């Protein structure tokens, strides 16, 4: 994969290298992992790749973006993931599946790199706060390169790809979501996307469309979500998957996801001291 441009950004005191290629922007997972463990960053990456949720995510990315991806090898890894004996390195993943979303490089700037879609997911696993700072610095860099208007479109499109499966029809009316009502908790929603919509935005896609018929004709609800809300939605996807595996009902998951959404939004907008991103 030919490198066309390389940059370094600083995220909470950690230098993170990224470069652009034909497939898009790639970010150093090794540098991100150093935020958690400066001595053994590769062990952090390997631990992340042991999770079935991780395998399913990076496998889906390859299916969507890589015609040469090997689905049979992916299925074998997916079935083995999560067991105590399962170990997977980036190099083994690349060699076995012909993956392009994760890249192993040698030399002065060697290490493990990943397409920005995957790098944001890894950063979320490290820390939701670190992920938001990473997005902010990525945004600043792209503003310098391309101008504010182009960057806003590009960054929102990147984040939208991450959240596509969980955020299809909703819009934000408040910064901090309100606690769900007993009636909402008792209701059974038709899709998991609407479960997340209610947890964060307080309403289903159909309820928003009914209340905003003019906007619904020309806007995707993603256009109304803030960067902070997109970060929380990405985190909620992983949490919801875990709750499903634990056998919790939709009403039980709604209450827990709503509590999580409130806590994370308050943390991102308040405790961290961040200014709200427009």
MARLO-862120 format. One record per residue (C-alpha): residue in one letter; x, y, z. Coordinates in nm, 2 decimals. Layout:
N
+-------+--------+--------+--------+
: mardo :   east :  north :     up :
+-------+--------+--------+--------+
:     A :      X :      Y :      Z :
...
+-------+--------+--------+--------+
***
This chain:
278
+-------+--------+--------+--------+
: mardo :   east :  north :     up :
+-------+--------+--------+--------+
:     X :   0.00 :   0.00 :   0.00 :
:     X :   0.17 :   0.32 :  -0.12 :
:     X :   0.19 :   0.60 :   0.13 :
:     X :   0.10 :   0.94 :  -0.01 :
:     X :   0.12 :   1.17 :   0.30 :
:     X :   0.22 :   1.13 :   0.66 :
:     X :   0.13 :   1.35 :   0.96 :
:     X :   0.16 :   1.34 :   1.34 :
:     X :  -0.10 :   1.46 :   1.57 :
:     X :  -0.09 :   1.48 :   1.95 :
:     X :  -0.38 :   1.33 :   2.15 :
:     X :  -0.38 :   1.39 :   2.53 :
:     X :   0.00 :   1.40 :   2.52 :
:     X :   0.04 :   1.10 :   2.30 :
:     X :   0.19 :   1.14 :   1.95 :
:     X :  -0.01 :   0.95 :   1.69 :
:     X :   0.11 :   0.90 :   1.33 :
:     X :  -0.13 :   0.88 :   1.04 :
:     X :  -0.10 :   0.87 :   0.67 :
:     X :  -0.32 :   0.88 :   0.36 :
:     X :  -0.34 :   0.61 :   0.10 :
:     X :  -0.57 :   0.51 :  -0.18 :
:     X :  -0.81 :   0.34 :   0.06 :
:     X :  -0.83 :   0.64 :   0.29 :
:     X :  -0.66 :   0.77 :   0.61 :
:     X :  -0.47 :   0.52 :   0.82 :
:     X :  -0.39 :   0.58 :   1.19 :
:     X :  -0.13 :   0.41 :   1.41 :
:     X :  -0.29 :   0.16 :   1.64 :
:     X :   0.05 :   0.12 :   1.81 :
:     X :   0.06 :   0.49 :   1.90 :
:     X :  -0.31 :   0.47 :   2.03 :
:     X :  -0.22 :   0.16 :   2.24 :
:     X :   0.07 :   0.35 :   2.40 :
:     X :  -0.19 :   0.57 :   2.57 :
:     X :  -0.29 :   0.26 :   2.77 :
:     X :   0.05 :   0.08 :   2.79 :
:     X :   0.36 :   0.27 :   2.68 :
:     X :   0.58 :  -0.04 :   2.74 :
:     X :   0.39 :  -0.31 :   2.56 :
:     X :   0.15 :  -0.15 :   2.31 :
:     X :   0.13 :  -0.46 :   2.10 :
:     X :  -0.02 :  -0.66 :   2.38 :
:     X :  -0.30 :  -0.41 :   2.40 :
:     X :  -0.37 :  -0.45 :   2.03 :
:     X :  -0.36 :  -0.83 :   2.05 :
:     X :  -0.60 :  -0.83 :   2.35 :
:     X :  -0.84 :  -0.61 :   2.15 :
:     X :  -0.83 :  -0.85 :   1.86 :
:     X :  -0.91 :  -1.15 :   2.08 :
:     X :  -1.27 :  -1.02 :   2.12 :
:     X :  -1.55 :  -1.16 :   1.90 :
:     X :  -1.70 :  -0.81 :   1.87 :
:     X :  -1.37 :  -0.69 :   1.73 :
:     X :  -1.34 :  -0.97 :   1.48 :
:     X :  -1.70 :  -0.92 :   1.37 :
:     X :  -1.64 :  -0.54 :   1.32 :
:     X :  -1.32 :  -0.56 :   1.13 :
:     X :  -1.46 :  -0.85 :   0.93 :
:     X :  -1.76 :  -0.65 :   0.83 :
:     X :  -1.54 :  -0.36 :   0.73 :
:     X :  -1.34 :  -0.59 :   0.50 :
:     X :  -1.66 :  -0.73 :   0.34 :
:     X :  -1.78 :  -0.38 :   0.27 :
:     X :  -1.44 :  -0.25 :   0.14 :
:     X :  -1.22 :  -0.53 :   0.02 :
:     X :  -1.33 :  -0.76 :  -0.27 :
:     X :  -1.03 :  -0.98 :  -0.21 :
:     X :  -1.12 :  -1.05 :   0.15 :
:     X :  -1.13 :  -1.42 :   0.25 :
:     X :  -1.46 :  -1.49 :   0.43 :
:     X :  -1.39 :  -1.85 :   0.51 :
:     X :  -1.09 :  -1.76 :   0.72 :
:     X :  -1.28 :  -1.48 :   0.88 :
:     X :  -1.56 :  -1.72 :   0.99 :
:     X :  -1.30 :  -1.95 :   1.14 :
:     X :  -1.15 :  -1.66 :   1.35 :
:     X :  -1.50 :  -1.54 :   1.44 :
:     X :  -1.60 :  -1.89 :   1.58 :
:     X :  -1.28 :  -1.92 :   1.78 :
:     X :  -1.28 :  -1.56 :   1.92 :
:     X :  -1.35 :  -1.52 :   2.28 :
:     X :  -1.22 :  -1.86 :   2.39 :
:     X :  -0.94 :  -1.87 :   2.65 :
:     X :  -0.70 :  -2.02 :   2.40 :
:     X :  -0.77 :  -1.78 :   2.11 :
:     X :  -0.48 :  -1.55 :   2.02 :
:     X :  -0.47 :  -1.33 :   1.71 :
:     X :  -0.21 :  -1.09 :   1.60 :
:     X :  -0.25 :  -0.82 :   1.33 :
:     X :   0.01 :  -1.00 :   1.11 :
:     X :  -0.18 :  -1.33 :   1.13 :
:     X :  -0.51 :  -1.16 :   1.05 :
:     X :  -0.37 :  -0.99 :   0.75 :
:     X :  -0.19 :  -1.30 :   0.61 :
:     X :  -0.49 :  -1.53 :   0.67 :
:     X :  -0.77 :  -1.31 :   0.54 :
:     X :  -0.60 :  -1.08 :   0.29 :
:     X :  -0.72 :  -0.79 :   0.50 :
:     X :  -0.65 :  -0.43 :   0.40 :
:     X :  -0.82 :  -0.24 :   0.68 :
:     X :  -0.52 :  -0.32 :   0.92 :
:     X :  -0.16 :  -0.28 :   0.80 :
:     X :   0.16 :  -0.39 :   0.96 :
:     X :   0.46 :  -0.17 :   0.86 :
:     X :   0.83 :  -0.19 :   0.93 :
:     X :   1.10 :   0.07 :   0.94 :
:     X :   1.13 :   0.41 :   1.11 :
:     X :   0.75 :   0.45 :   1.14 :
:     X :   0.68 :   0.09 :   1.18 :
:     X :   0.39 :  -0.06 :   1.38 :
:     X :   0.03 :  -0.15 :   1.33 :
:     X :  -0.19 :   0.09 :   1.14 :
:     X :  -0.56 :   0.07 :   1.06 :
:     X :  -0.81 :   0.26 :   0.84 :
:     X :  -0.96 :   0.55 :   1.03 :
:     X :  -1.30 :   0.36 :   1.06 :
:     X :  -1.12 :   0.08 :   1.25 :
:     X :  -0.88 :   0.31 :   1.44 :
:     X :  -1.18 :   0.51 :   1.59 :
:     X :  -1.33 :   0.18 :   1.71 :
:     X :  -1.00 :   0.08 :   1.87 :
:     X :  -0.97 :   0.42 :   2.03 :
:     X :  -1.32 :   0.38 :   2.17 :
:     X :  -1.21 :   0.05 :   2.33 :
:     X :  -0.92 :   0.23 :   2.49 :
:     X :  -1.12 :   0.52 :   2.62 :
:     X :  -1.43 :   0.71 :   2.49 :
:     X :  -1.26 :   1.04 :   2.60 :
:     X :  -0.94 :   0.96 :   2.41 :
:     X :  -1.15 :   0.87 :   2.11 :
:     X :  -1.32 :   1.21 :   2.12 :
:     X :  -0.98 :   1.39 :   2.14 :
:     X :  -0.85 :   1.18 :   1.85 :
:     X :  -1.15 :   1.28 :   1.64 :
:     X :  -1.10 :   1.64 :   1.74 :
:     X :  -0.73 :   1.64 :   1.64 :
:     X :  -0.82 :   1.45 :   1.32 :
:     X :  -1.07 :   1.72 :   1.24 :
:     X :  -0.82 :   2.00 :   1.31 :
:     X :  -0.57 :   1.84 :   1.08 :
:     X :  -0.82 :   1.80 :   0.80 :
:     X :  -0.93 :   2.16 :   0.84 :
:     X :  -0.57 :   2.27 :   0.78 :
:     X :  -0.54 :   2.05 :   0.48 :
:     X :  -0.88 :   2.09 :   0.31 :
:     X :  -1.07 :   2.38 :   0.47 :
:     X :  -1.36 :   2.37 :   0.72 :
:     X :  -1.65 :   2.29 :   0.49 :
:     X :  -1.49 :   1.99 :   0.32 :
:     X :  -1.36 :   1.85 :   0.66 :
:     X :  -1.71 :   1.86 :   0.82 :
:     X :  -1.85 :   1.65 :   0.54 :
:     X :  -1.56 :   1.41 :   0.54 :
:     X :  -1.54 :   1.35 :   0.91 :
:     X :  -1.92 :   1.31 :   0.96 :
:     X :  -1.92 :   1.07 :   0.67 :
:     X :  -1.64 :   0.87 :   0.83 :
:     X :  -1.82 :   0.85 :   1.17 :
:     X :  -2.15 :   0.77 :   1.00 :
:     X :  -1.99 :   0.46 :   0.84 :
:     X :  -1.89 :   0.34 :   1.19 :
:     X :  -2.24 :   0.39 :   1.33 :
:     X :  -2.44 :   0.29 :   1.01 :
:     X :  -2.59 :  -0.03 :   1.15 :
:     X :  -2.71 :   0.12 :   1.48 :
:     X :  -2.81 :   0.48 :   1.39 :
:     X :  -3.05 :   0.50 :   1.10 :
:     X :  -3.35 :   0.72 :   1.19 :
:     X :  -3.32 :   0.97 :   1.48 :
:     X :  -3.24 :   1.33 :   1.56 :
:     X :  -3.11 :   1.51 :   1.86 :
:     X :  -3.32 :   1.77 :   2.03 :
:     X :  -3.13 :   1.79 :   2.36 :
:     X :  -2.76 :   1.77 :   2.45 :
:     X :  -2.81 :   1.54 :   2.75 :
:     X :  -3.07 :   1.28 :   2.70 :
:     X :  -3.36 :   1.26 :   2.94 :
:     X :  -3.43 :   0.94 :   3.14 :
:     X :  -3.66 :   0.70 :   2.97 :
:     X :  -4.02 :   0.67 :   3.11 :
:     X :  -4.17 :   0.36 :   3.25 :
:     X :  -4.39 :   0.34 :   2.94 :
:     X :  -4.09 :   0.35 :   2.71 :
:     X :  -3.90 :   0.09 :   2.90 :
:     X :  -4.20 :  -0.14 :   2.88 :
:     X :  -4.25 :  -0.10 :   2.51 :
:     X :  -4.11 :  -0.35 :   2.25 :
:     X :  -3.94 :  -0.17 :   1.96 :
:     X :  -3.92 :  -0.32 :   1.61 :
:     X :  -3.55 :  -0.27 :   1.56 :
:     X :  -3.23 :  -0.24 :   1.76 :
:     X :  -3.16 :   0.09 :   1.59 :
:     X :  -3.48 :   0.23 :   1.74 :
:     X :  -3.38 :   0.10 :   2.08 :
:     X :  -3.06 :   0.31 :   2.06 :
:     X :  -3.26 :   0.60 :   1.92 :
:     X :  -3.49 :   0.61 :   2.23 :
:     X :  -3.20 :   0.56 :   2.47 :
:     X :  -3.01 :   0.86 :   2.34 :
:     X :  -3.27 :   1.08 :   2.16 :
:     X :  -3.59 :   1.00 :   2.34 :
:     X :  -3.79 :   0.89 :   2.04 :
:     X :  -3.81 :   0.64 :   1.76 :
:     X :  -3.74 :   0.71 :   1.39 :
:     X :  -4.11 :   0.70 :   1.31 :
:     X :  -4.19 :   0.95 :   1.59 :
:     X :  -3.93 :   1.19 :   1.46 :
:     X :  -4.05 :   1.17 :   1.11 :
:     X :  -4.41 :   1.23 :   1.22 :
:     X :  -4.29 :   1.54 :   1.41 :
:     X :  -4.06 :   1.67 :   1.14 :
:     X :  -4.22 :   1.58 :   0.80 :
:     X :  -4.04 :   1.86 :   0.61 :
:     X :  -3.70 :   1.77 :   0.74 :
:     X :  -3.76 :   1.40 :   0.68 :
:     X :  -3.80 :   1.47 :   0.31 :
:     X :  -3.45 :   1.61 :   0.26 :
:     X :  -3.24 :   1.52 :   0.57 :
:     X :  -3.09 :   1.20 :   0.71 :
:     X :  -3.12 :   1.21 :   1.09 :
:     X :  -2.74 :   1.18 :   1.11 :
:     X :  -2.72 :   1.54 :   0.99 :
:     X :  -2.87 :   1.65 :   1.32 :
:     X :  -2.64 :   1.45 :   1.55 :
:     X :  -2.34 :   1.61 :   1.72 :
:     X :  -2.00 :   1.45 :   1.72 :
:     X :  -2.04 :   1.38 :   2.09 :
:     X :  -2.36 :   1.19 :   2.03 :
:     X :  -2.20 :   0.99 :   1.75 :
:     X :  -1.92 :   0.89 :   1.98 :
:     X :  -2.18 :   0.78 :   2.24 :
:     X :  -2.38 :   0.59 :   1.98 :
:     X :  -2.07 :   0.40 :   1.88 :
:     X :  -2.00 :   0.30 :   2.24 :
:     X :  -2.36 :   0.20 :   2.29 :
:     X :  -2.34 :  -0.04 :   1.99 :
:     X :  -2.08 :  -0.25 :   2.17 :
:     X :  -2.26 :  -0.23 :   2.50 :
:     X :  -2.59 :  -0.34 :   2.35 :
:     X :  -2.42 :  -0.64 :   2.18 :
:     X :  -2.28 :  -0.75 :   2.52 :
:     X :  -2.62 :  -0.71 :   2.68 :
:     X :  -2.78 :  -0.92 :   2.41 :
:     X :  -2.53 :  -1.20 :   2.47 :
:     X :  -2.62 :  -1.18 :   2.84 :
:     X :  -2.98 :  -1.25 :   2.75 :
:     X :  -3.14 :  -0.92 :   2.87 :
:     X :  -3.47 :  -0.82 :   2.73 :
:     X :  -3.52 :  -0.51 :   2.52 :
:     X :  -3.69 :  -0.32 :   2.80 :
:     X :  -3.40 :  -0.41 :   3.04 :
:     X :  -3.14 :  -0.31 :   2.78 :
:     X :  -3.32 :   0.02 :   2.71 :
:     X :  -3.29 :   0.13 :   3.07 :
:     X :  -2.92 :   0.04 :   3.09 :
:     X :  -2.84 :   0.20 :   2.76 :
:     X :  -3.02 :   0.52 :   2.86 :
:     X :  -2.83 :   0.54 :   3.18 :
:     X :  -2.51 :   0.49 :   2.99 :
:     X :  -2.60 :   0.76 :   2.74 :
:     X :  -2.67 :   1.01 :   3.01 :
:     X :  -2.35 :   0.94 :   3.19 :
:     X :  -2.12 :   0.95 :   2.88 :
:     X :  -2.28 :   1.27 :   2.74 :
:     X :  -2.23 :   1.44 :   3.08 :
:     X :  -1.87 :   1.31 :   3.09 :
:     X :  -1.78 :   1.42 :   2.74 :
:     X :  -1.95 :   1.77 :   2.77 :
:     X :  -1.88 :   1.84 :   3.14 :
:     X :  -1.63 :   1.65 :   3.34 :
:     X :  -1.37 :   1.66 :   3.06 :
:     X :  -1.39 :   2.04 :   3.03 :
:     X :  -1.43 :   2.01 :   2.65 :
:     X :  -1.61 :   2.28 :   2.45 :
:     X :  -1.90 :   2.15 :   2.26 :
:     X :  -1.81 :   2.06 :   1.90 :
:     X :  -2.04 :   2.21 :   1.64 :
+-------+--------+--------+--------+
***
